[in-house]
Amino acid sequence: MQFFDRKAIEANPVTRTPDGYFEMIVSAGEETVSKKREPVAGMNSRAAFVQGQTQLMLVVHRSDGVARLLLGNVTRPQATALAKALAGN
């Protein structure tokens, strides 16, 4: 898991907003595996999955920053529950 708080995001030379940072991370994942993102169902905040060959990337936009997780050996319901817990849903 990586968590990028507002201070880290504001110091980034590519994008300095949480929305832009979320988009940058998810887009990079899509390009890497040549697959589109899937929104996480039932979320009040922005969250997306990008399915790799063996791992699932989860990115959650929180009010205080952006979390990025690489998950393996978890079901979609487990990953969705993790996304909701991270987002505070």
C-alpha positions in Angstrom: 0.0 0.0 0.0 1.1 3.5 -0.8 -0.6 6.6 0.6 0.0 10.0 -0.9 -1.1 12.8 1.4 -1.9 16.3 0.2 1.7 17.5 0.9 3.2 14.8 -1.3 0.6 15.4 -4.0 1.3 19.2 -4.0 5.0 18.5 -4.4 4.5 16.3 -7.5 5.8 17.9 -10.7 3.1 16.4 -12.9 -0.1 17.2 -11.1 -0.7 19.0 -7.8 -4.3 18.1 -7.1 -5.8 14.9 -5.5 -8.1 14.5 -8.5 -5.2 14.8 -10.9 -3.1 12.4 -8.9 -5.9 9.8 -8.7 -6.3 10.1 -12.5 -2.5 9.8 -13.1 -2.2 6.6 -11.0 -5.2 4.9 -12.6 -4.2 5.9 -16.1 -0.7 4.6 -15.6 -2.1 1.3 -14.5 -4.4 1.1 -17.5 -1.5 1.8 -19.8 0.7 -0.8 -18.1 -1.8 -3.7 -18.5 -3.7 -2.5 -21.5 -7.0 -2.8 -19.6 -9.6 -0.2 -18.6 -10.4 0.7 -15.0 -13.5 -0.6 -13.3 -15.3 1.7 -10.8 -15.8 0.2 -7.4 -19.5 -0.3 -6.9 -21.3 1.4 -4.0 -18.6 4.0 -3.2 -19.4 7.5 -2.1 -15.8 8.6 -3.2 -13.8 7.9 -6.3 -12.3 4.4 -6.4 -11.2 2.1 -9.2 -9.8 -1.3 -9.9 -7.4 -2.1 -12.7 -7.0 -5.9 -13.2 -3.5 -7.1 -14.0 -2.5 -10.6 -14.9 -1.9 -11.7 -11.3 -2.7 -8.7 -9.2 -5.5 -6.2 -8.8 -4.6 -2.5 -8.4 -7.0 -0.5 -6.2 -6.9 3.3 -6.1 -9.0 5.2 -3.6 -9.4 9.0 -3.6 -9.9 10.1 0.0 -10.5 13.6 1.4 -6.9 13.6 2.7 -5.1 12.0 -0.2 -4.9 9.0 -2.5 -4.3 5.4 -1.6 -2.9 2.8 -4.0 -2.9 -0.9 -3.2 -1.7 -3.9 -5.2 -3.8 -6.9 -4.1 -3.3 -10.6 -4.8 -5.3 -13.6 -3.8 -8.4 -11.6 -2.8 -11.9 -11.8 -4.1 -13.7 -8.8 -5.6 -16.1 -8.6 -2.6 -13.0 -8.6 -0.3 -11.3 -5.9 -2.4 -14.5 -3.9 -2.5 -14.8 -4.1 1.3 -11.2 -2.9 1.6 -11.9 0.1 -0.7 -14.9 1.0 1.4 -13.0 0.8 4.6 -10.2 3.0 3.2 -12.6 5.5 1.9 -14.5 5.6 5.3 -17.8 4.4 3.6 
